[in-house]
Amino acid sequence: MKTVREILDQKGRDVHTIDASETVLQAIRMLADKGIGALVVQNDGKTVGLFSERDYTCKVVLTGKRSESTPVGDIMSQKLLVVHPDTSIQDCMVLMTERRGRHLPVVENDRLVGLVSIGDIVKDI
């Protein structure tokens, strides 16, 4: 059965991150510039959350917050779904479906080593 490690070997291990203190506007610009749907949020180099397009629409636009002044850390998703490089693609699909997540940070030895999206999984299948 194929694993997350094999997907990362094909797509690369670059993970785009943003500091929790940066503004939502900066995060949205980064998503647009990179053509991605989520950023791993860090605080002092430690992963503390995930910021996605869904966070923006549900927690900023719909609540009337200002992108220019709201810190990413205030609206990021904090309950991270995390997988390991040896996690199977099948297990990723189950986790994403059950928890309604679209991005999974990949952690090995307490270190962020990649990020897989629902698109990566579906493309591989």
DSSP file (Angstrom, degrees, kcal/mol; ACC not computed):
  #  RESIDUE AA STRUCTURE BP1 BP2  ACC     N-H-->O    O-->H-N    N-H-->O    O-->H-N    TCO  KAPPA ALPHA  PHI   PSI    X-CA   Y-CA   Z-CA
    1    1 A M              0   0    0      0, 0.0     2,-0.0     0, 0.0     0, 0.0   0.000 360.0 360.0 360.0 136.5    0.0    0.0    0.0
    2    2 A K        -     0   0    0      1,-0.1    87,-2.4    86,-0.1    88,-0.4  -0.334 360.0-151.6 -70.2 147.5    1.3    3.4   -0.9
    3    3 A T  B  >  -A   88   0A   0     85,-0.3     4,-1.3    86,-0.1     3,-0.4  -0.686  29.7-106.7-118.0 169.3    2.4    5.8    1.8
    4    4 A V  H  > S+     0   0    0     83,-2.3     4,-2.8    80,-0.3     5,-0.2   0.861 117.2  63.5 -59.3 -38.0    2.7    9.5    2.4
    5    5 A R  H  > S+     0   0    0     80,-2.9     4,-2.3     1,-0.2    -1,-0.2   0.894 101.0  50.7 -55.8 -41.6    6.5    9.2    2.1
    6    6 A E  H  > S+     0   0    0     -3,-0.4     4,-1.3    79,-0.3    -1,-0.2   0.874 109.8  49.6 -67.1 -37.2    6.1    8.1   -1.5
    7    7 A I  H  X S+     0   0    0     -4,-1.3     4,-3.0     2,-0.2     5,-0.3   0.932 111.9  48.5 -65.6 -44.6    3.8   11.1   -2.3
    8    8 A L  H  X S+     0   0    0     -4,-2.8     4,-2.4     1,-0.2    -2,-0.2   0.867 106.6  56.8 -63.7 -35.7    6.3   13.5   -0.7
    9    9 A D  H  < S+     0   0    0     -4,-2.3    -1,-0.2    -5,-0.2    -2,-0.2   0.856 114.8  39.2 -62.4 -33.8    9.1   11.8   -2.7
   10   10 A Q  H  < S+     0   0    0     -4,-1.3    -2,-0.2    -3,-0.3    -1,-0.2   0.914 126.4  31.3 -81.2 -46.4    7.2   12.7   -5.9
   11   11 A K  H  < S-     0   0    0     -4,-3.0    -3,-0.2     1,-0.2    -2,-0.2   0.694 110.7-113.3 -90.4 -19.2    5.8   16.1   -5.1
   12   12 A G     <  -     0   0    0     -4,-2.4    -1,-0.2    -5,-0.3    -2,-0.1  -0.281  15.0-100.8 103.6 165.9    8.6   17.4   -2.9
   13   13 A R        +     0   0    0    101,-0.1     2,-0.2    -2,-0.1    -1,-0.1   0.253  66.5 134.3-112.3  10.7    8.8   18.3    0.8
   14   14 A D        -     0   0    0     -3,-0.2     2,-0.5    -6,-0.1   101,-0.2  -0.430  33.6-169.5 -63.5 130.8    8.5   22.1    0.6
   15   15 A V        -     0   0    0     -2,-0.2     2,-0.5    99,-0.1    24,-0.1  -0.991  15.0-140.7-124.9 125.4    6.1   23.4    3.2
   16   16 A H        -     0   0    0     -2,-0.5    24,-2.2    22,-0.2     2,-0.3  -0.740  28.5-176.8 -87.1 127.8    5.0   27.0    3.1
   17   17 A T  E     -b   40   0B   0     -2,-0.5     2,-0.3    22,-0.2    24,-0.2  -0.808  15.8-164.7-123.3 162.1    4.7   28.4    6.6
   18   18 A I  E     -b   41   0B   0     22,-2.1    24,-2.6    -2,-0.3     2,-0.2  -0.991  28.9-109.6-143.0 147.4    3.6   31.7    8.2
   19   19 A D  E >   -b   42   0B   0     -2,-0.3     3,-1.8    22,-0.2    53,-0.3  -0.538  26.7-123.4 -76.7 143.3    4.2   33.1   11.7
   20   20 A A  T 3  S+     0   0    0     22,-2.5    53,-2.7     1,-0.3    54,-0.3   0.733 109.9  59.1 -58.4 -24.1    1.1   33.2   13.9
   21   21 A S  T 3  S+     0   0    0     21,-0.3    -1,-0.3    51,-0.2    22,-0.1   0.625  83.1 100.8 -83.7 -12.9    1.7   37.0   14.4
   22   22 A E  S <  S-     0   0    0     -3,-1.8    50,-3.1    49,-0.1    51,-0.3  -0.297  81.0-101.1 -68.3 158.4    1.4   37.8   10.6
   23   23 A T  B  >  -E   71   0C   0     48,-0.3     4,-1.8     1,-0.1     5,-0.1  -0.399  19.5-118.1 -81.6 158.8   -1.8   39.2    9.4
   24   24 A V  H  > S+     0   0    0     46,-2.4     4,-2.9    43,-0.5     5,-0.2   0.874 115.8  59.0 -59.8 -38.5   -4.5   37.3    7.5
   25   25 A L  H  > S+     0   0    0     42,-2.4     4,-2.3     1,-0.2    -1,-0.2   0.914 104.8  49.2 -59.4 -42.5   -4.0   39.6    4.5
   26   26 A Q  H  > S+     0   0    0     41,-0.3     4,-2.0     1,-0.2    -1,-0.2   0.893 111.7  49.8 -63.1 -38.6   -0.3   38.5    4.4
   27   27 A A  H  X S+     0   0    0     -4,-1.8     4,-2.5     2,-0.2    -2,-0.2   0.924 110.1  49.4 -66.0 -44.7   -1.4   34.9    4.6
   28   28 A I  H  X S+     0   0    0     -4,-2.9     4,-2.4     1,-0.2    -2,-0.2   0.900 110.3  51.3 -62.7 -40.8   -4.0   35.3    1.8
   29   29 A R  H  X S+     0   0    0     -4,-2.3     4,-2.9    -5,-0.2    -1,-0.2   0.903 110.0  49.9 -61.9 -40.1   -1.4   37.0   -0.4
   30   30 A M  H  X S+     0   0    0     -4,-2.0     4,-2.4     2,-0.2     5,-0.2   0.912 109.4  50.9 -66.2 -41.9    1.0   34.1    0.2
   31   31 A L  H  X>S+     0   0    0     -4,-2.5     5,-1.9     1,-0.2     4,-1.3   0.933 114.3  44.4 -58.8 -45.4   -1.7   31.5   -0.7
   32   32 A A  H  <5S+     0   0    0     -4,-2.4    -2,-0.2     2,-0.2    -1,-0.2   0.925 113.6  49.2 -66.5 -45.0   -2.4   33.4   -3.9
   33   33 A D  H  <5S+     0   0    0     -4,-2.9    -1,-0.2     1,-0.2    -2,-0.2   0.873 118.9  38.5 -62.3 -38.0    1.3   33.9   -4.8
   34   34 A K  H  <5S-     0   0    0     -4,-2.4    -1,-0.2    -5,-0.2    -2,-0.2   0.600 104.0-127.6 -90.1 -13.0    2.1   30.3   -4.2
   35   35 A G  T  <5 +     0   0    0     -4,-1.3     2,-0.2     1,-0.2    -3,-0.2   0.898  64.8 129.7  66.6  40.5   -1.1   28.9   -5.7
   36   36 A I      < -     0   0    0     -5,-1.9    -1,-0.2    -6,-0.2    -2,-0.1  -0.746  59.3-138.6-123.4 170.1   -1.8   26.8   -2.6
   37   37 A G  S    S+     0   0    0     -2,-0.2    16,-1.6     1,-0.2     2,-0.3   0.513  78.2  26.1-108.2  -6.8   -4.7   26.3   -0.3
   38   38 A A  E     - C   0  52B   0     14,-0.2     2,-0.4    15,-0.1    14,-0.2  -0.998  53.8-153.3-157.0 154.4   -3.1   26.2    3.1
   39   39 A L  E     - C   0  51B   0     12,-2.9    12,-2.9    -2,-0.3     2,-0.5  -0.978  25.6-123.2-126.5 141.5   -0.2   27.4    5.2
   40   40 A V  E     -bC  17  50B   0    -24,-2.2   -22,-2.1    -2,-0.4     2,-0.4  -0.737  30.6-138.9 -80.7 129.8    1.3   25.7    8.3
   41   41 A V  E     -bC  18  49B   0      8,-2.6     7,-3.0    -2,-0.5     8,-1.4  -0.779  23.1-173.3 -96.1 132.1    1.3   28.3   11.1
   42   42 A Q  E     -bC  19  47B   0    -24,-2.6   -22,-2.5    -2,-0.4     2,-0.4  -0.893  18.5-164.0-125.3 154.9    4.3   28.5   13.4
   43   43 A N  E >  S- C   0  46B   0      3,-2.4     3,-1.6    -2,-0.3   -24,-0.0  -0.957  85.8 -14.8-136.7 116.1    5.2   30.3   16.5
   44   44 A D  T 3  S-     0   0    0     -2,-0.4     3,-0.1     1,-0.3    -1,-0.1   0.874 130.0 -54.2  55.0  39.4    8.9   30.5   17.4
   45   45 A G  T 3  S+     0   0    0      1,-0.2     2,-0.4     0, 0.0    -1,-0.3   0.422 114.4 117.5  79.9  -2.0    9.6   27.7   14.9
   46   46 A K  E <  S-C   43   0B   0     -3,-1.6    -3,-2.4    65,-0.1     2,-0.3  -0.839  71.3-115.9-102.1 135.1    7.0   25.4   16.4
   47   47 A T  E     +C   42   0B   0     -2,-0.4    -5,-0.3    -5,-0.2     3,-0.1  -0.533  43.2 161.1 -69.7 124.8    4.0   24.2   14.4
   48   48 A V  E     -     0   0B   0     -7,-3.0     2,-0.3    -2,-0.3    -6,-0.2   0.474  56.0 -28.9-123.9  -8.4    0.8   25.6   16.2
   49   49 A G  E     -C   41   0B   0     -8,-1.4    -8,-2.6    30,-0.1     2,-0.4  -0.988  55.0 -98.1 178.1-172.6   -1.9   25.4   13.5
   50   50 A L  E     -CD  40  77B   0     27,-1.9    27,-3.0    -2,-0.3     2,-0.5  -0.999  20.3-156.5-136.6 136.1   -3.0   25.5    9.9
   51   51 A F  E     +C   39   0B   0    -12,-2.9   -12,-2.9    -2,-0.4     2,-0.3  -0.968  23.5 168.8-115.9 126.0   -4.4   28.4    8.0
   52   52 A S  E  >  -C   38   0B   0     -2,-0.5     4,-1.9   -14,-0.2   -14,-0.2  -0.801  51.6-101.4-130.1 171.2   -6.6   27.6    5.0
   53   53 A E  H  > S+     0   0    0    -16,-1.6     4,-2.5    -2,-0.3     5,-0.2   0.862 123.1  57.5 -58.1 -35.8   -8.9   29.3    2.5
   54   54 A R  H  > S+     0   0    0    -17,-0.3     4,-2.6     1,-0.2     5,-0.3   0.895 103.0  52.5 -63.9 -40.5  -11.8   27.8    4.6
   55   55 A D  H  > S+     0   0    0      1,-0.2     4,-2.5     2,-0.2     5,-0.4   0.915 110.1  50.4 -60.2 -41.6  -10.5   29.6    7.7
   56   56 A Y  H  X>S+     0   0    0     -4,-1.9     5,-2.1     1,-0.2     4,-1.6   0.953 114.4  41.0 -62.2 -50.8  -10.5   32.8    5.8
   57   57 A T  I  <>S+     0   0    0     -4,-2.5     5,-1.8     3,-0.2    -2,-0.2   0.908 124.1  36.3 -68.4 -40.4  -14.0   32.6    4.5
   58   58 A C  I  <5S+     0   0    0     -4,-2.6    -1,-0.2    -5,-0.2    -2,-0.2   0.825 127.5  31.9 -82.6 -31.7  -15.6   31.2    7.7
   59   59 A K  I  <5S+     0   0    0     -4,-2.5    -3,-0.2    -5,-0.3    -2,-0.2   0.538 132.0  22.1-109.0  -8.2  -13.6   33.1   10.3
   60   60 A V  I  X>S+     0   0    0     -4,-1.6     5,-1.6    -5,-0.4     4,-1.0   0.670 125.0  38.1-118.5 -63.7  -12.8   36.4    8.7
   61   61 A V  I >4<S+     0   0    0     -5,-2.1     3,-0.8     1,-0.2    -3,-0.2   0.937 121.3  43.4 -59.1 -50.8  -15.2   37.2    5.9
   62   62 A L  T 34<S+     0   0    0     -5,-1.8    -1,-0.2    -6,-0.3    -4,-0.1   0.692 117.4  46.0 -73.2 -17.5  -18.4   35.8    7.5
   63   63 A T  T 345S-     0   0    0     -3,-0.3    -1,-0.2    -6,-0.1    -2,-0.2   0.473 109.5-118.0-102.9  -2.7  -17.6   37.3   10.9
   64   64 A G  T <<5 +     0   0    0     -4,-1.0    -3,-0.2    -3,-0.8    -2,-0.1   0.664  58.6 152.9  78.7  16.0  -16.7   40.8    9.6
   65   65 A K      < -     0   0    0     -5,-1.6     2,-0.6    -6,-0.1    -1,-0.2  -0.357  47.9-110.6 -73.9 161.8  -13.1   40.7   10.8
   66   66 A R    >>  -     0   0    0      1,-0.1     4,-1.8    -2,-0.1     3,-1.0  -0.842  13.7-154.4-100.1 123.2  -10.5   42.8    9.0
   67   67 A S  T 34 S+     0   0    0     -2,-0.6   -42,-2.4     1,-0.2   -43,-0.5   0.820  93.5  60.7 -60.2 -32.7   -7.8   40.9    7.1
   68   68 A E  T 34 S+     0   0    0      1,-0.2    -1,-0.2   -44,-0.2   -45,-0.1   0.730 118.9  23.7 -71.5 -22.7   -5.4   43.8    7.5
   69   69 A S  T <4 S+     0   0    0     -3,-1.0    -2,-0.2     2,-0.1    -1,-0.2   0.524  95.0  99.1-123.3  -8.4   -5.3   43.7   11.3
   70   70 A T     <  -     0   0    0     -4,-1.8   -46,-2.4     2,-0.0   -45,-0.2  -0.715  68.8-131.1 -85.8 123.8   -6.3   40.2   12.3
   71   71 A P  B >>  -E   23   0C   0      0, 0.0     3,-1.6     0, 0.0     4,-0.6  -0.468  13.9-126.2 -71.1 143.9   -3.4   37.9   13.2
   72   72 A V  H >> S+     0   0    0    -50,-3.1     4,-1.6   -53,-0.3     3,-1.4   0.868 109.1  64.5 -54.9 -38.8   -3.3   34.5   11.6
   73   73 A G  H 34 S+     0   0    0    -53,-2.7    -1,-0.3   -51,-0.3   -52,-0.1   0.733  94.7  60.3 -60.2 -23.2   -3.0   33.0   15.0
   74   74 A D  H <4 S+     0   0    0     -3,-1.6    -1,-0.3   -54,-0.3    -2,-0.2   0.738 119.3  23.3 -76.6 -22.8   -6.4   34.3   16.0
   75   75 A I  H << S+     0   0    0     -3,-1.4    -2,-0.2    -4,-0.6    -1,-0.2   0.443  91.0 118.0-125.4  -1.0   -8.3   32.4   13.3
   76   76 A M  S  < S-     0   0    0     -4,-1.6     2,-0.6    -5,-0.1   -25,-0.2  -0.193  73.7-102.1 -64.5 159.1   -6.1   29.4   12.4
   77   77 A S  B     -D   50   0B   0    -27,-3.0   -27,-1.9     1,-0.2    -1,-0.1  -0.755  37.2-175.6 -80.7 124.0   -7.3   25.8   12.9
   78   78 A Q        +     0   0    0     -2,-0.6     2,-1.6   -29,-0.2    -1,-0.2   0.713  62.5  81.5 -97.5 -23.6   -5.6   24.6   16.0
   79   79 A K  S    S-     0   0    0    -29,-0.1     2,-0.2     2,-0.0    -1,-0.1  -0.639  74.8-161.7 -85.4  88.2   -6.7   21.0   16.1
   80   80 A L        -     0   0    0     -2,-1.6     2,-0.7   -32,-0.1    24,-0.1  -0.496  18.0-146.4 -77.7 136.0   -4.2   19.7   13.7
   81   81 A L        -     0   0    0     22,-0.3     2,-0.4    -2,-0.2    -1,-0.0  -0.914  30.4-173.5 -93.1 117.3   -4.7   16.4   11.9
   82   82 A V        -     0   0    0     -2,-0.7     2,-0.3    22,-0.2    24,-0.2  -0.913  10.7-172.7-120.2 141.3   -1.1   15.1   11.6
   83   83 A V  B     -f  106   0D   0     22,-2.4    24,-2.7    -2,-0.4    -2,-0.0  -0.812  18.4-126.2-124.5 169.6    0.3   12.1    9.8
   84   84 A H    >   -     0   0    0     -2,-0.3     3,-2.3    22,-0.2   -80,-0.3  -0.753  32.4-104.7-111.0 159.7    3.6   10.4    9.6
   85   85 A P  T 3  S+     0   0    0      0, 0.0   -80,-2.9     0, 0.0   -79,-0.3   0.793 120.9  53.6 -55.5 -28.6    5.6    9.5    6.4
   86   86 A D  T 3  S+     0   0    0    -82,-0.2     2,-0.2   -83,-0.2    -3,-0.0   0.409  79.7 118.9 -89.8   3.9    4.6    5.8    6.8
   87   87 A T    <   -     0   0    0     -3,-2.3   -83,-2.3     1,-0.1   -82,-0.2  -0.477  69.0-116.8 -66.5 137.4    0.9    6.6    7.0
   88   88 A S  B  >  -A    3   0A   0    -85,-0.2     4,-1.8    -2,-0.2   -85,-0.3  -0.384  11.8-122.6 -75.4 155.1   -0.9    4.9    4.1
   89   89 A I  H  > S+     0   0    0    -87,-2.4     4,-2.3     1,-0.2     5,-0.2   0.880 114.8  56.7 -61.5 -38.6   -2.8    6.9    1.5
   90   90 A Q  H  > S+     0   0    0    -88,-0.4     4,-2.1     1,-0.2    -1,-0.2   0.917 105.5  49.4 -59.8 -44.8   -5.9    4.9    2.5
   91   91 A D  H  > S+     0   0    0      1,-0.2     4,-2.5     2,-0.2    -1,-0.2   0.864 108.8  53.8 -64.1 -35.4   -5.6    6.0    6.1
   92   92 A C  H  X S+     0   0    0     -4,-1.8     4,-2.9     2,-0.2     5,-0.2   0.924 107.9  49.8 -62.9 -44.5   -5.2    9.6    4.9
   93   93 A M  H  X S+     0   0    0     -4,-2.3     4,-2.4     2,-0.2     5,-0.2   0.916 111.8  47.9 -61.2 -43.4   -8.4    9.4    2.9
   94   94 A V  H  X S+     0   0    0     -4,-2.1     4,-3.0     2,-0.2     5,-0.3   0.940 113.6  47.3 -62.8 -47.1  -10.3    8.0    5.9
   95   95 A L  H  X S+     0   0    0     -4,-2.5     4,-2.4     1,-0.2     6,-0.3   0.923 113.7  46.9 -61.3 -46.3   -8.9   10.7    8.2
   96   96 A M  H  X>S+     0   0    0     -4,-2.9     5,-1.3     2,-0.2     4,-0.8   0.887 115.6  46.1 -64.1 -39.0   -9.7   13.6    5.8
   97   97 A T  H  <5S+     0   0    0     -4,-2.4     3,-0.3    -5,-0.2    -2,-0.2   0.943 116.0  43.2 -69.5 -48.4  -13.2   12.2    5.2
   98   98 A E  H  <5S+     0   0    0     -4,-3.0    -2,-0.2     1,-0.2    -1,-0.2   0.875 124.5  34.6 -66.9 -37.8  -14.1   11.6    8.8
   99   99 A R  H  <5S-     0   0    0     -4,-2.4    -1,-0.2    -5,-0.3    -2,-0.2   0.406 103.6-125.8-100.1   1.3  -12.6   14.9   10.1
  100  100 A R  T  <5 +     0   0    0     -4,-0.8     2,-0.3    -3,-0.3    -3,-0.2   0.876  58.1 148.5  56.4  41.7  -13.5   17.0    7.1
  101  101 A G      < -     0   0    0     -5,-1.3    -1,-0.2    -6,-0.3    -2,-0.1  -0.755  37.8-169.2-105.1 154.1   -9.9   18.1    6.6
  102  102 A R  S    S+     0   0    0     -2,-0.3    16,-2.2     1,-0.2     2,-0.4   0.489  71.7  48.0-117.4  -8.7   -8.2   19.0    3.3
  103  103 A H  E     - G   0 117D   0     14,-0.2   -22,-0.3    15,-0.1    14,-0.2  -0.998  57.6-167.1-138.8 138.6   -4.6   19.2    4.5
  104  104 A L  E     - G   0 116D   0     12,-3.1    12,-2.3    -2,-0.4   -22,-0.2  -0.945  16.2-141.9-128.7 111.2   -2.4   17.0    6.6
  105  105 A P  E     - G   0 115D   0      0, 0.0   -22,-2.4     0, 0.0     2,-0.6  -0.452  20.3-136.6 -63.7 143.1    1.0   18.2    8.0
  106  106 A V  E     -fG  83 114D   0      8,-3.1     7,-3.2   -24,-0.2     8,-1.1  -0.925  23.6-172.6-108.4 122.9    3.5   15.3    7.9
  107  107 A V  E     + G   0 112D   0    -24,-2.7     2,-0.4    -2,-0.6     5,-0.2  -0.941  10.8 178.0-121.6 135.3    5.6   15.0   11.0
  108  108 A E  E >  S- G   0 111D   0      3,-2.7     3,-1.1    -2,-0.4    -2,-0.0  -0.988  76.2  -8.3-136.9 127.1    8.6   12.8   11.7
  109  109 A N  T 3  S-     0   0    0     -2,-0.4    -1,-0.1     1,-0.3     3,-0.1   0.909 129.4 -56.6  52.7  46.2   10.6   12.8   14.9
  110  110 A D  T 3  S+     0   0    0      1,-0.2     2,-0.4    -3,-0.0    -1,-0.3   0.706 116.6 115.0  61.1  23.1    8.6   15.9   16.1
  111  111 A R  E <  S-G  108   0D   0     -3,-1.1    -3,-2.7   -65,-0.1     2,-0.4  -0.983  72.3-118.1-127.2 134.4    9.7   17.8   13.0
  112  112 A L  E     +G  107   0D   0     -2,-0.4    -5,-0.2    -5,-0.2   -97,-0.1  -0.554  39.2 165.2 -68.5 121.0    7.5   19.0   10.1
  113  113 A V  E     -     0   0D   0     -7,-3.2     2,-0.3    -2,-0.4    -6,-0.2   0.416  56.2 -27.6-120.9  -1.2    8.7   17.2    7.0
  114  114 A G  E     -G  106   0D   0     -8,-1.1    -8,-3.1     2,-0.0     2,-0.3  -0.981  48.9-119.6 172.1-179.7    5.9   17.9    4.5
  115  115 A L  E     -G  105   0D   0     -2,-0.3     2,-0.4   -10,-0.3  -101,-0.0  -0.971  18.3-164.5-147.9 129.6    2.3   18.6    3.8
  116  116 A V  E     -G  104   0D   0    -12,-2.3   -12,-3.1    -2,-0.3     2,-0.2  -0.934   8.0-158.8-117.1 144.4   -0.2   16.5    1.8
  117  117 A S  E  >  -G  103   0D   0     -2,-0.4     4,-2.0   -14,-0.2   -14,-0.2  -0.690  35.7-106.1-113.2 167.5   -3.5   17.8    0.5
  118  118 A I  H  > S+     0   0    0    -16,-2.2     4,-2.9    -2,-0.2     5,-0.2   0.865 123.1  57.2 -59.1 -34.9   -6.7   16.0   -0.6
  119  119 A G  H  > S+     0   0    0    -17,-0.3     4,-2.6     1,-0.2    -1,-0.2   0.900 104.3  50.6 -63.1 -41.0   -5.6   16.9   -4.1
  120  120 A D  H  > S+     0   0    0      2,-0.2     4,-1.7     1,-0.2    -2,-0.2   0.913 113.6  45.8 -61.3 -42.7   -2.3   15.1   -3.7
  121  121 A I  H  X S+     0   0    0     -4,-2.0     4,-2.0     2,-0.2    -2,-0.2   0.942 115.0  44.9 -67.5 -49.0   -4.1   12.0   -2.4
  122  122 A V  H  < S+     0   0    0     -4,-2.9    -2,-0.2     1,-0.2    -1,-0.2   0.909 112.0  53.0 -63.6 -42.6   -6.8   12.0   -5.1
  123  123 A K  H  < S+     0   0    0     -4,-2.6    -1,-0.2    -5,-0.2    -2,-0.2   0.891 109.9  49.1 -59.3 -39.5   -4.2   12.6   -7.8
  124  124 A D  H  <        0   0    0     -4,-1.7    -1,-0.2     1,-0.3    -2,-0.2   0.874 360.0 360.0 -69.8 -37.2   -2.2    9.7   -6.6
  125  125 A I     <        0   0    0     -4,-2.0    -1,-0.3    -5,-0.1    -2,-0.2   0.499 360.0 360.0 -70.8 360.0   -5.2    7.4   -6.5
